[in-house]
């Protein structure tokens, strides 16, 4: 298994790069694990509190869960 991490700020072209990479692999041979899926649940906050969140800050993400899921994928392959 090969793991490629694509990093960058908001709007830096990460999704575009990923799309170009997967064009070079057979269909259904690449799994994409988007960091966007690991934002902390903020549904309990009101709109004013949500506006104050810096989604580019590492504290806005559930990194422990992301690491857990990557390790799980590694065990399965």
Secondary structure as UniProt FT lines:
FT   TURN            10..11
FT   HELIX           14..22
FT   TURN            23..24
FT   TURN            27..28
FT   HELIX           35..38
FT   TURN            43..44
FT   HELIX           47..51
FT   TURN            55..56
FT   HELIX           58..60
FT   HELIX           63..76
//
